[in-house]
Structures are given as C-alpha cells and as structure tokens.
C-alpha cells in the first residue's frame, strides 16, 4: 500500500472514530436525561451540539466516499 492509500485509510478510520464518539456522547446524554438529571436545558444543548457535530462528520464521510 502506498503512502497516499495509507493516509486515506487513516483518515477514514479517524473519521469513523469521531462519528462513533459523537454517538456515544449522545447516548450518554440521553441516559442522563432519562435518569432525571436536573440540568435538562444544559443536556439538551449538549445533545444538540453533538448532533450537529455528527451531521458534519457524516457529511464529510459521504463526500470522502464519493470522492469529492
């Protein structure tokens, strides 16, 4: 595998890890909300932020996979 291919695989792997982290963070926030955490507004804001980050990363992944 040449250097460009290795870099591409590493970039894809990093992107997938970042996407998974967003999903994990969102799941944890949802658990905290459902468990009755008192700062619902703050958790909703955090959930929104992570959801936005996930959308950005998924868009990047789509662009990367389409070769754009």
N, CA, C and O atoms as a GROMACS GRO file, in nm:
protein
  272
    1UNK      N    1   0.086  -0.118   0.000
    1UNK     CA    2   0.000   0.000   0.000
    1UNK      C    3   0.090   0.123   0.000
    1UNK      O    4   0.183   0.134   0.080
    2UNK      N    5   0.060   0.217  -0.092
    2UNK     CA    6   0.143   0.336  -0.098
    2UNK      C    7   0.105   0.436   0.011
    2UNK      O    8   0.005   0.418   0.080
    3UNK      N    9   0.186   0.538   0.025
    3UNK     CA   10   0.167   0.635   0.134
    3UNK      C   11   0.032   0.707   0.125
    3UNK      O   12  -0.032   0.731   0.227
    4UNK      N   13  -0.010   0.741   0.004
    4UNK     CA   14  -0.138   0.810  -0.012
    4UNK      C   15  -0.254   0.720   0.031
    4UNK      O   16  -0.349   0.767   0.094
    5UNK      N   17  -0.246   0.592  -0.003
    5UNK     CA   18  -0.351   0.497   0.036
    5UNK      C   19  -0.354   0.479   0.187
    5UNK      O   20  -0.461   0.472   0.246
    6UNK      N   21  -0.238   0.472   0.248
    6UNK     CA   22  -0.230   0.456   0.394
    6UNK      C   23  -0.288   0.579   0.463
    6UNK      O   24  -0.359   0.567   0.562
    7UNK      N   25  -0.258   0.697   0.410
    7UNK     CA   26  -0.311   0.821   0.468
    7UNK      C   27  -0.462   0.825   0.454
    7UNK      O   28  -0.532   0.868   0.546
    8UNK      N   29  -0.513   0.780   0.341
    8UNK     CA   30  -0.656   0.778   0.317
    8UNK      C   31  -0.726   0.684   0.414
    8UNK      O   32  -0.831   0.718   0.469
    9UNK      N   33  -0.671   0.566   0.436
    9UNK     CA   34  -0.728   0.469   0.530
    9UNK      C   35  -0.723   0.526   0.671
    9UNK      O   36  -0.819   0.510   0.747
   10UNK      N   37  -0.614   0.591   0.707
   10UNK     CA   38  -0.602   0.651   0.840
   10UNK      C   39  -0.705   0.762   0.859
   10UNK      O   40  -0.764   0.775   0.966
   11UNK      N   41  -0.728   0.842   0.755
   11UNK     CA   42  -0.827   0.949   0.763
   11UNK      C   43  -0.967   0.892   0.779
   11UNK      O   44  -1.046   0.943   0.859
   12UNK      N   45  -0.997   0.787   0.704
   12UNK     CA   46  -1.129   0.724   0.715
   12UNK      C   47  -1.148   0.666   0.854
   12UNK      O   48  -1.255   0.679   0.913
   13UNK      N   49  -1.046   0.602   0.906
   13UNK     CA   50  -1.053   0.542   1.039
   13UNK      C   51  -1.075   0.649   1.146
   13UNK      O   52  -1.155   0.630   1.238
   14UNK      N   53  -1.004   0.760   1.135
   14UNK     CA   54  -1.021   0.869   1.231
   14UNK      C   55  -1.162   0.926   1.224
   14UNK      O   56  -1.224   0.953   1.327
   15UNK      N   57  -1.213   0.943   1.104
   15UNK     CA   58  -1.347   0.994   1.085
   15UNK      C   59  -1.450   0.900   1.148
   15UNK      O   60  -1.543   0.945   1.214
   16UNK      N   61  -1.434   0.770   1.128
   16UNK     CA   62  -1.526   0.673   1.187
   16UNK      C   63  -1.519   0.676   1.340
   16UNK      O   64  -1.621   0.664   1.407
   17UNK      N   65  -1.399   0.692   1.396
   17UNK     CA   66  -1.385   0.703   1.542
   17UNK      C   67  -1.455   0.827   1.595
   17UNK      O   68  -1.520   0.822   1.700
   18UNK      N   69  -1.443   0.938   1.523
   18UNK     CA   70  -1.509   1.062   1.565
   18UNK      C   71  -1.661   1.049   1.558
   18UNK      O   72  -1.732   1.099   1.645
   19UNK      N   73  -1.710   0.982   1.454
   19UNK     CA   74  -1.854   0.958   1.442
   19UNK      C   75  -1.902   0.872   1.558
   19UNK      O   76  -2.005   0.902   1.619
   20UNK      N   77  -1.829   0.768   1.589
   20UNK     CA   78  -1.868   0.680   1.700
   20UNK      C   79  -1.865   0.755   1.832
   20UNK      O   80  -1.952   0.734   1.917
   21UNK      N   81  -1.767   0.842   1.851
   21UNK     CA   82  -1.762   0.921   1.975
   21UNK      C   83  -1.886   1.009   1.989
   21UNK      O   84  -1.943   1.019   2.097
   22UNK      N   85  -1.927   1.072   1.880
   22UNK     CA   86  -2.049   1.154   1.883
   22UNK      C   87  -2.168   1.070   1.927
   22UNK      O   88  -2.246   1.110   2.013
   23UNK      N   89  -2.180   0.953   1.868
   23UNK     CA   90  -2.293   0.866   1.903
   23UNK      C   91  -2.289   0.824   2.050
   23UNK      O   92  -2.392   0.819   2.116
   24UNK      N   93  -2.169   0.794   2.099
   24UNK     CA   94  -2.156   0.756   2.240
   24UNK      C   95  -2.190   0.872   2.332
   24UNK      O   96  -2.259   0.854   2.432
   25UNK      N   97  -2.143   0.990   2.299
   25UNK     CA   98  -2.172   1.108   2.381
   25UNK      C   99  -2.322   1.136   2.383
   25UNK      O  100  -2.379   1.168   2.488
   26UNK      N  101  -2.386   1.124   2.268
   26UNK     CA  102  -2.530   1.147   2.260
   26UNK      C  103  -2.607   1.044   2.342
   26UNK      O  104  -2.703   1.078   2.411
   27UNK      N  105  -2.564   0.919   2.335
   27UNK     CA  106  -2.631   0.814   2.412
   27UNK      C  107  -2.617   0.839   2.562
   27UNK      O  108  -2.711   0.818   2.638
   28UNK      N  109  -2.500   0.884   2.605
   28UNK     CA  110  -2.478   0.914   2.747
   28UNK      C  111  -2.566   1.030   2.792
   28UNK      O  112  -2.625   1.024   2.900
   29UNK      N  113  -2.576   1.133   2.711
   29UNK     CA  114  -2.661   1.247   2.746
   29UNK      C  115  -2.806   1.202   2.756
   29UNK      O  116  -2.878   1.241   2.848
   30UNK      N  117  -2.850   1.121   2.661
   30UNK     CA  118  -2.988   1.071   2.665
   30UNK      C  119  -3.012   0.990   2.794
   30UNK      O  120  -3.119   1.001   2.855
   31UNK      N  121  -2.915   0.909   2.834
   31UNK     CA  122  -2.928   0.832   2.958
   31UNK      C  123  -2.942   0.926   3.078
   31UNK      O  124  -3.023   0.903   3.168
   32UNK      N  125  -2.861   1.031   3.079
   32UNK     CA  126  -2.867   1.126   3.190
   32UNK      C  127  -3.003   1.197   3.196
   32UNK      O  128  -3.058   1.217   3.304
   33UNK      N  129  -3.055   1.235   3.081
   33UNK     CA  130  -3.187   1.299   3.078
   33UNK      C  131  -3.293   1.204   3.131
   33UNK      O  132  -3.374   1.241   3.216
   34UNK      N  133  -3.292   1.081   3.081
   34UNK     CA  134  -3.391   0.982   3.123
   34UNK      C  135  -3.376   0.944   3.270
   34UNK      O  136  -3.473   0.901   3.333
   35UNK      N  137  -3.256   0.959   3.325
   35UNK     CA  138  -3.233   0.927   3.466
   35UNK      C  139  -3.276   1.040   3.558
   35UNK      O  140  -3.269   1.028   3.680
   36UNK      N  141  -3.319   1.152   3.498
   36UNK     CA  142  -3.369   1.262   3.580
   36UNK      C  143  -3.266   1.366   3.618
   36UNK      O  144  -3.284   1.436   3.718
   37UNK      N  145  -3.160   1.376   3.543
   37UNK     CA  146  -3.058   1.478   3.572
   37UNK      C  147  -3.125   1.614   3.578
   37UNK      O  148  -3.208   1.645   3.493
   38UNK      N  149  -3.092   1.698   3.676
   38UNK     CA  150  -3.161   1.826   3.694
   38UNK      C  151  -3.133   1.931   3.585
   38UNK      O  152  -3.214   2.021   3.566
   39UNK      N  153  -3.022   1.921   3.516
   39UNK     CA  154  -2.988   2.023   3.416
   39UNK      C  155  -3.034   1.980   3.277
   39UNK      O  156  -2.952   1.957   3.188
   40UNK      N  157  -3.164   1.969   3.260
   40UNK     CA  158  -3.219   1.924   3.132
   40UNK      C  159  -3.183   2.022   3.020
   40UNK      O  160  -3.147   1.980   2.910
   41UNK      N  161  -3.193   2.151   3.046
   41UNK     CA  162  -3.163   2.250   2.943
   41UNK      C  163  -3.017   2.239   2.896
   41UNK      O  164  -2.989   2.242   2.776
   42UNK      N  165  -2.927   2.225   2.990
   42UNK     CA  166  -2.786   2.210   2.955
   42UNK      C  167  -2.759   2.082   2.878
   42UNK      O  168  -2.681   2.082   2.783
   43UNK      N  169  -2.824   1.975   2.918
   43UNK     CA  170  -2.806   1.848   2.848
   43UNK      C  171  -2.866   1.853   2.709
   43UNK      O  172  -2.809   1.796   2.615
   44UNK      N  173  -2.979   1.920   2.694
   44UNK     CA  174  -3.038   1.934   2.561
   44UNK      C  175  -2.947   2.015   2.469
   44UNK      O  176  -2.933   1.984   2.351
   45UNK      N  177  -2.886   2.118   2.524
   45UNK     CA  178  -2.791   2.197   2.445
   45UNK      C  179  -2.672   2.111   2.403
   45UNK      O  180  -2.628   2.116   2.288
   46UNK      N  181  -2.620   2.033   2.496
   46UNK     CA  182  -2.508   1.943   2.464
   46UNK      C  183  -2.549   1.841   2.359
   46UNK      O  184  -2.472   1.811   2.268
   47UNK      N  185  -2.670   1.787   2.372
   47UNK     CA  186  -2.720   1.689   2.276
   47UNK      C  187  -2.730   1.753   2.137
   47UNK      O  188  -2.694   1.691   2.037
   48UNK      N  189  -2.778   1.874   2.132
   48UNK     CA  190  -2.786   1.947   2.006
   48UNK      C  191  -2.648   1.966   1.944
   48UNK      O  192  -2.629   1.944   1.824
   49UNK      N  193  -2.552   2.006   2.025
   49UNK     CA  194  -2.416   2.028   1.976
   49UNK      C  195  -2.356   1.899   1.918
   49UNK      O  196  -2.297   1.901   1.810
   50UNK      N  197  -2.373   1.787   1.990
   50UNK     CA  198  -2.320   1.660   1.942
   50UNK      C  199  -2.392   1.615   1.815
   50UNK      O  200  -2.330   1.558   1.726
   51UNK      N  201  -2.521   1.640   1.807
   51UNK     CA  202  -2.597   1.604   1.688
   51UNK      C  203  -2.547   1.683   1.567
   51UNK      O  204  -2.535   1.629   1.457
   52UNK      N  205  -2.519   1.811   1.588
   52UNK     CA  206  -2.465   1.894   1.480
   52UNK      C  207  -2.328   1.842   1.436
   52UNK      O  208  -2.300   1.833   1.316
   53UNK      N  209  -2.244   1.808   1.532
   53UNK     CA  210  -2.112   1.755   1.500
   53UNK      C  211  -2.125   1.625   1.421
   53UNK      O  212  -2.051   1.602   1.325
   54UNK      N  213  -2.218   1.540   1.461
   54UNK     CA  214  -2.240   1.415   1.390
   54UNK      C  215  -2.283   1.440   1.246
   54UNK      O  216  -2.235   1.373   1.155
   55UNK      N  217  -2.372   1.536   1.224
   55UNK     CA  218  -2.414   1.568   1.088
   55UNK      C  219  -2.296   1.614   1.003
   55UNK      O  220  -2.283   1.574   0.887
   56UNK      N  221  -2.212   1.697   1.060
   56UNK     CA  222  -2.094   1.746   0.988
   56UNK      C  223  -2.003   1.629   0.949
   56UNK      O  224  -1.958   1.619   0.835
   57UNK      N  225  -1.977   1.542   1.045
   57UNK     CA  226  -1.888   1.429   1.019
   57UNK      C  227  -1.947   1.332   0.918
   57UNK      O  228  -1.876   1.280   0.832
   58UNK      N  229  -2.077   1.307   0.927
   58UNK     CA  230  -2.140   1.217   0.831
   58UNK      C  231  -2.136   1.278   0.691
   58UNK      O  232  -2.120   1.205   0.593
   59UNK      N  233  -2.152   1.408   0.681
   59UNK     CA  234  -2.142   1.475   0.551
   59UNK      C  235  -1.999   1.462   0.496
   59UNK      O  236  -1.980   1.436   0.378
   60UNK      N  237  -1.901   1.479   0.583
   60UNK     CA  238  -1.761   1.462   0.540
   60UNK      C  239  -1.737   1.321   0.491
   60UNK      O  240  -1.670   1.299   0.390
   61UNK      N  241  -1.793   1.222   0.564
   61UNK     CA  242  -1.776   1.083   0.523
   61UNK      C  243  -1.840   1.059   0.386
   61UNK      O  244  -1.781   0.991   0.302
   62UNK      N  245  -1.959   1.112   0.362
   62UNK     CA  246  -2.026   1.097   0.233
   62UNK      C  247  -1.943   1.158   0.122
   62UNK      O  248  -1.927   1.099   0.015
   63UNK      N  249  -1.888   1.277   0.147
   63UNK     CA  250  -1.804   1.343   0.046
   63UNK      C  251  -1.677   1.262   0.022
   63UNK      O  252  -1.633   1.249  -0.092
   64UNK      N  253  -1.619   1.209   0.127
   64UNK     CA  254  -1.497   1.131   0.114
   64UNK      C  255  -1.525   1.004   0.032
   64UNK      O  256  -1.446   0.967  -0.055
   65UNK      N  257  -1.639   0.939   0.061
   65UNK     CA  258  -1.670   0.815  -0.009
   65UNK      C  259  -1.707   0.838  -0.155
   65UNK      O  260  -1.686   0.751  -0.239
   66UNK      N  261  -1.762   0.955  -0.185
   66UNK     CA  262  -1.798   0.984  -0.324
   66UNK      C  263  -1.679   1.038  -0.403
   66UNK      O  264  -1.686   1.054  -0.525
   67UNK      N  265  -1.571   1.066  -0.332
   67UNK     CA  266  -1.450   1.114  -0.398
   67UNK      C  267  -1.448   1.261  -0.426
   67UNK      O  268  -1.365   1.309  -0.504
   68UNK      N  269  -1.539   1.335  -0.364
   68UNK     CA  270  -1.546   1.480  -0.387
   68UNK      C  271  -1.439   1.553  -0.313
   68UNK      O  272  -1.430   1.675  -0.321
   0.00000   0.00000   0.00000
